[in-house]
Amino acid sequence: MRGNQDFQGAMFSYISLEERVPATHPLRKLRAVVDALLATMNREFDAVYARRGRPSVPPEMLLKALLLQILFSIRSERQLVEAIEYNLLYRWFVGLNIEDKVWDHSTFSANRERLFNEDLARAFFERVKHTADWAKLTSDEHFSVDGTLIEAWASHKSFKRRDDDSASPPGRNPEVDFKGQERCNDTHASTTDADARLFKKSQGDKSRLCHMGHILMENRNGLIVDVEITHASGTAEREAALAMLKRRDNKNKRATVGADKGYDSKAFIKGCRKLKVTPHVAAKDKHSAVDARITRHEGYKTSQKVRKRIE
């Protein structure tokens, strides 16, 4: 027999969010790990908050909300807050009950310098890495490095001359004609994101406003052991790679690093050798800085195969 729709809003609910989330859901294990790591950061959180005043949104909730944004590719903080409002799984993960009110999206902007800075992010990252080290899931001998473009949340229309004081054309999305104009990072800057740079990674690619992210991976289990965010430039990948290799554990121990052809330069090869790291870099077809001292070893071929995991 066909059932009829007879929806009536209930005044009371006796089902908890804990019962709504399946026992086998992957976020359960992740939340347990994240809560344990954030519990060790009380000293760092206390240092950035005043002892008196109105209680703030718990920093643990804000950080877990941003983790959801990364995991589920939510485009903006406004959309993130909207999703937490109606998504029971997200509410459970950040620690809100069904009847709790979600904070305004401007809370992220108000806490950006206090919470969402490199110091606290690296402190959390280091705790994750130490957990992996304790479980013997990382190695300190063989690494791979790579960089990628992170597209800025800014349009080409915001990329204006630095000395241009003229007001923007009226309208929410005004027409701007910059064809035929010579635009470069030395003379122009984005009014929306001042740290964004106009850059393209290859000849056939289009120029875009972006940042550059870099990661260092250990080859045994393919885990990321270091990260770096820089301005987008032609030398940023090599400079960030050397900075991450310099921060590695056991600096006095010999190591190797695999990389693609973008790292094939004399400066990078020389920098790696100063850090006691053998550069297993893919050689260019012409004018390569990679010589037979590097390519003759069997480990070079292995590094070239394993480094593709970093993609």
Backbone torsions as a table, in degrees:
resi	resn	phi	psi	omega
1	MET	NA	136.9	179.7
2	ARG	-73.1	132.1	178.5
3	GLY	-84.0	157.1	179.7
4	ASN	-104.9	148.0	176.1
5	GLN	-79.8	121.2	-179.0
6	ASP	-140.1	69.1	-175.0
7	PHE	-86.6	128.5	173.2
8	GLN	-135.4	128.5	180.0
9	GLY	-65.2	129.7	179.2
10	ALA	-80.6	142.8	180.0
11	MET	-76.9	-34.2	-178.6
12	PHE	-126.4	151.2	176.2
13	SER	-128.7	134.2	-177.4
14	TYR	-116.0	18.4	179.2
15	ILE	-109.9	125.3	-178.1
16	SER	-84.5	161.2	176.9
17	LEU	-64.6	-30.2	179.6
18	GLU	-60.6	-34.9	179.4
19	GLU	-77.9	-23.6	-178.6
20	ARG	-75.6	-29.6	-177.5
21	VAL	-85.3	123.2	-179.2
22	PRO	-58.2	146.6	-178.8
23	ALA	-65.1	-24.3	-177.7
24	THR	-96.5	5.8	-177.3
25	HIS	-66.9	135.1	-177.0
26	PRO	-62.5	-23.6	179.4
27	LEU	-69.7	-17.7	178.6
28	ARG	-63.7	-49.4	178.9
29	LYS	-65.9	-37.5	-179.6
30	LEU	-65.7	-42.4	-179.4
31	ARG	-64.7	-37.3	178.9
32	ALA	-61.9	-42.0	179.8
33	VAL	-69.0	-45.0	-177.9
34	VAL	-64.2	-43.0	178.8
35	ASP	-61.9	-40.0	179.8
36	ALA	-65.6	-39.3	-179.9
37	LEU	-71.8	-41.3	179.5
38	LEU	-66.4	-28.8	178.6
39	ALA	-65.9	-22.9	178.9
40	THR	-86.2	-1.9	-176.1
41	MET	-105.2	20.8	-178.9
42	ASN	-59.6	-38.6	-179.3
43	ARG	-63.9	-41.9	179.2
44	GLU	-65.9	-39.6	179.2
45	PHE	-68.5	-40.8	179.6
46	ASP	-63.1	-30.3	-177.0
47	ALA	-70.7	-22.6	-176.6
48	VAL	-104.8	2.7	178.0
49	TYR	-118.8	147.3	176.3
50	ALA	-73.7	154.5	-179.6
51	ARG	-80.4	-20.0	-179.7
52	ARG	-122.2	161.1	178.0
53	GLY	119.5	-172.2	-177.7
54	ARG	-77.5	135.2	179.8
55	PRO	-60.3	139.6	-178.6
56	SER	-95.8	174.1	168.9
57	VAL	-64.2	128.9	-178.0
58	PRO	-52.3	131.2	-178.6
59	PRO	-61.8	-29.1	178.3
60	GLU	-61.6	-37.7	179.0
61	MET	-66.5	-42.8	-178.7
62	LEU	-64.6	-41.6	-179.2
63	LEU	-68.8	-38.7	177.3
64	LYS	-68.6	-32.4	175.9
65	ALA	-64.9	-41.8	177.5
66	LEU	-66.4	-31.4	175.4
67	LEU	-64.7	-38.6	174.7
68	LEU	-62.9	-39.6	179.4
69	GLN	-60.2	-38.7	179.4
70	ILE	-72.0	-44.6	-175.4
71	LEU	-65.2	-38.7	-174.5
72	PHE	-107.7	13.0	174.0
73	SER	52.5	49.2	176.4
74	ILE	-82.4	126.9	-164.6
75	ARG	-71.7	-29.8	-175.1
76	SER	-145.3	163.4	179.1
77	GLU	-70.0	-30.2	176.4
78	ARG	-64.2	-44.3	177.7
79	GLN	-68.9	-31.3	177.6
80	LEU	-63.4	-47.0	179.2
81	VAL	-63.4	-39.7	178.1
82	GLU	-62.8	-40.3	179.9
83	ALA	-68.0	-38.7	178.3
84	ILE	-64.8	-31.0	-178.4
85	GLU	-60.7	-41.7	-174.0
86	TYR	-112.4	-11.0	-177.7
87	ASN	-93.1	114.4	-177.4
88	LEU	-65.9	-34.6	179.0
89	LEU	-63.9	-42.5	179.3
90	TYR	-66.6	-40.6	177.6
91	ARG	-59.1	-45.2	-179.7
92	TRP	-62.6	-39.7	-175.6
93	PHE	-67.6	-42.5	-178.2
94	VAL	-80.4	-16.4	177.3
95	GLY	101.2	26.6	177.6
96	LEU	-101.8	142.6	172.8
97	ASN	-81.8	171.2	-178.0
98	ILE	-61.8	-38.8	-175.2
99	GLU	-87.3	-6.1	-178.9
100	ASP	-71.6	141.8	177.9
101	LYS	-84.1	136.7	178.8
102	VAL	-80.5	143.5	178.2
103	TRP	-66.2	161.4	179.1
104	ASP	-74.5	153.2	-178.9
105	HIS	-63.4	-23.6	179.4
106	SER	-68.3	-13.6	177.3
107	THR	-62.0	-34.7	177.5
108	PHE	-64.8	-40.7	179.1
109	SER	-66.6	-38.7	-178.9
110	ALA	-67.5	-27.2	-177.6
111	ASN	-106.2	11.8	-173.9
112	ARG	-63.6	-47.6	-179.1
113	GLU	-73.1	-29.1	-176.7
114	ARG	-78.9	-46.5	-173.2
115	LEU	-105.2	-42.8	-170.4
116	PHE	-93.8	55.7	179.2
117	ASN	-115.7	174.0	-174.6
118	GLU	-66.5	-33.9	-176.2
119	ASP	-63.6	-50.7	-179.1
120	LEU	-70.2	-37.7	178.2
121	ALA	-62.5	-42.0	179.4
122	ARG	-71.0	-33.6	176.9
123	ALA	-62.1	-42.5	177.1
124	PHE	-66.8	-41.7	-179.8
125	PHE	-62.9	-41.4	-179.7
126	GLU	-64.0	-34.8	177.9
127	ARG	-68.6	-37.1	175.4
128	VAL	-63.4	-42.4	-179.3
129	LYS	-66.2	-39.7	178.5
130	HIS	-64.0	-34.9	176.5
131	THR	-63.1	-41.8	177.3
132	ALA	-67.2	-37.6	177.2
133	ASP	-63.5	-42.3	-179.6
134	TRP	-63.1	-34.2	177.8
135	ALA	-83.9	4.7	179.6
136	LYS	57.8	45.0	179.1
137	LEU	-104.5	1.9	-179.5
138	THR	-126.0	159.9	176.4
139	SER	-127.9	164.1	-179.3
140	ASP	-124.1	25.9	-176.9
141	GLU	-114.1	-42.3	-174.0
142	HIS	-127.4	130.4	-176.0
143	PHE	-132.1	167.3	170.4
144	SER	-136.8	151.4	-177.3
145	VAL	-136.4	147.8	177.5
146	ASP	-161.8	159.6	177.9
147	GLY	-128.5	157.8	179.6
148	THR	-145.5	157.1	178.1
149	LEU	-86.4	136.9	175.3
150	ILE	-112.9	109.0	-174.9
151	GLU	-66.8	130.4	-178.5
152	ALA	-75.5	151.8	177.1
153	TRP	-84.0	60.7	-177.7
154	ALA	-149.4	144.2	-178.3
155	SER	-95.8	165.8	177.0
156	HIS	-64.0	-23.5	-179.8
157	LYS	-67.4	-24.0	179.9
158	SER	-83.6	-6.3	-177.8
159	PHE	-87.1	96.4	-173.0
160	LYS	-121.3	165.9	175.8
161	ARG	-63.2	144.5	-177.4
162	ARG	-66.1	-28.2	-179.1
163	ASP	-96.5	13.2	-179.2
164	ASP	-88.3	108.6	-179.6
165	ASP	-100.2	5.7	-177.5
166	SER	-71.7	149.5	-179.9
167	ALA	-73.4	153.8	178.9
168	SER	-69.6	149.7	177.4
169	PRO	-59.9	149.2	-178.6
170	PRO	-66.6	155.5	178.6
171	GLY	109.3	158.7	-178.0
172	ARG	-73.1	-36.9	179.6
173	ASN	-134.4	74.7	-172.7
174	PRO	-72.2	157.0	177.5
175	GLU	-78.7	129.0	178.1
176	VAL	-130.0	124.4	-178.9
177	ASP	-108.2	107.6	178.4
178	PHE	-116.4	18.7	177.9
179	LYS	-69.1	138.8	-178.8
180	GLY	84.9	-9.5	178.8
181	GLN	-86.5	144.4	176.9
182	GLU	-92.0	115.6	-176.0
183	ARG	-122.1	132.1	178.2
184	CYS	-147.2	166.7	-175.5
185	ASN	-70.4	-20.3	179.6
186	ASP	-72.5	-31.3	-175.1
187	THR	-111.5	-15.9	-176.6
188	HIS	-121.3	159.3	176.3
189	ALA	-154.9	153.0	179.0
190	SER	-82.0	132.0	176.9
191	THR	-77.5	-15.3	179.1
192	THR	-89.7	-43.4	-179.2
193	ASP	-136.3	99.2	-174.6
194	ALA	-67.1	-22.4	-179.2
195	ASP	-84.6	-11.1	-179.7
196	ALA	-72.1	146.9	179.4
197	ARG	-126.8	144.4	176.0
198	LEU	-78.7	119.3	-170.6
199	PHE	-156.2	150.7	170.5
200	LYS	-135.8	141.2	-171.6
201	LYS	-86.3	-22.6	-179.3
202	SER	-140.2	167.4	-176.4
203	GLN	-63.2	-40.6	-177.3
204	GLY	-82.5	-5.3	-176.9
205	ASP	-84.4	159.8	177.2
206	LYS	-91.2	150.8	177.5
207	SER	-73.0	142.0	179.8
208	ARG	-148.0	157.0	174.9
209	LEU	-80.1	123.0	-172.6
210	CYS	-158.2	170.6	168.8
211	HIS	-114.5	178.4	179.2
212	MET	-129.7	128.6	177.3
213	GLY	-107.8	144.7	-177.4
214	HIS	-132.8	141.3	178.4
215	ILE	-133.4	148.0	175.0
216	LEU	-115.7	122.5	-176.1
217	MET	-113.5	137.6	171.5
218	GLU	-86.4	141.9	-167.7
219	ASN	-81.3	-19.4	-173.7
220	ARG	-67.0	-48.5	-178.5
221	ASN	-117.9	-0.9	179.0
222	GLY	73.1	29.9	179.8
223	LEU	-95.2	144.2	177.8
224	ILE	-78.5	127.0	-177.7
225	VAL	-113.0	-6.9	176.3
226	ASP	-162.5	151.7	179.7
227	VAL	-138.5	157.9	179.5
228	GLU	-153.9	139.0	174.9
229	ILE	-119.0	129.2	-177.2
230	THR	-136.1	172.6	168.0
231	HIS	-66.4	150.2	179.1
232	ALA	-79.9	122.2	177.7
233	SER	-155.9	171.1	-177.9
234	GLY	-71.1	-20.5	-179.3
235	THR	-109.2	-0.8	-174.0
236	ALA	-62.3	-39.0	-177.8
237	GLU	-61.2	-47.2	-177.6
238	ARG	-69.3	-39.7	180.0
239	GLU	-66.4	-42.2	179.2
240	ALA	-67.5	-36.5	178.7
241	ALA	-62.6	-43.8	178.5
242	LEU	-64.9	-37.4	178.8
243	ALA	-65.0	-40.9	179.7
244	MET	-70.5	-39.4	177.6
245	LEU	-65.0	-32.2	178.1
246	LYS	-68.7	-28.3	-179.8
247	ARG	-86.3	-3.8	-174.2
248	ARG	-65.2	158.5	175.7
249	ASP	-73.9	158.4	179.4
250	ASN	52.6	60.2	-176.0
251	LYS	-64.6	-24.1	-178.5
252	ASN	-83.5	-4.9	-179.0
253	LYS	-93.0	137.8	177.9
254	ARG	-63.5	143.1	-179.1
255	ALA	-147.2	170.2	175.3
256	THR	-126.7	155.9	176.2
257	VAL	-139.3	126.0	176.7
258	GLY	-93.5	143.5	-178.6
259	ALA	-156.8	163.4	179.8
260	ASP	-85.9	-173.1	-174.2
261	LYS	-67.0	-18.9	178.8
262	GLY	-64.5	-17.7	-179.8
263	TYR	-98.2	4.2	-178.5
264	ASP	-79.7	86.8	176.6
265	SER	-146.5	154.1	-178.0
266	LYS	-63.8	-37.5	-178.4
267	ALA	-64.9	-40.8	-179.5
268	PHE	-70.5	-42.5	179.2
269	ILE	-61.0	-44.8	179.9
270	LYS	-65.9	-40.0	179.1
271	GLY	-64.7	-39.2	178.3
272	CYS	-63.3	-43.0	-178.3
273	ARG	-66.0	-32.7	175.4
274	LYS	-64.8	-30.3	-179.8
275	LEU	-90.3	9.4	-178.6
276	LYS	62.0	39.5	178.5
277	VAL	-121.6	127.7	177.3
278	THR	-83.3	118.9	-175.9
279	PRO	-82.3	102.0	175.9
280	HIS	-87.8	72.8	-174.0
281	VAL	-98.4	137.2	175.6
282	ALA	-63.7	128.9	-173.8
283	ALA	-81.7	140.3	173.7
284	LYS	-71.8	160.6	179.0
285	ASP	-70.0	-33.1	-180.0
286	LYS	-131.6	146.1	174.6
287	HIS	55.3	47.3	-179.6
288	SER	-84.2	142.7	175.1
289	ALA	-90.7	-3.1	179.9
290	VAL	-88.0	118.6	-176.9
291	ASP	-107.4	-176.8	-175.5
292	ALA	-66.5	-21.7	178.2
293	ARG	-63.0	-23.1	-179.9
294	ILE	-97.0	-45.4	-171.6
295	THR	-78.3	-16.9	-174.8
296	ARG	-74.1	-18.1	-176.3
297	HIS	-83.9	148.3	179.2
298	GLU	-66.4	-29.6	179.3
299	GLY	-64.4	-24.6	178.1
300	TYR	-63.2	-44.8	179.3
301	LYS	-65.1	-39.0	179.2
302	THR	-63.9	-43.5	179.4
303	SER	-62.2	-37.9	179.9
304	GLN	-66.4	-30.7	176.9
305	LYS	-76.8	-44.7	-174.7
306	VAL	-71.6	-33.1	-174.2
307	ARG	-62.2	-18.9	-178.6
308	LYS	-68.9	-16.4	175.5
309	ARG	-63.1	-25.9	-174.6
310	ILE	-67.0	-19.0	179.5
311	GLU	-66.6	NA	NA
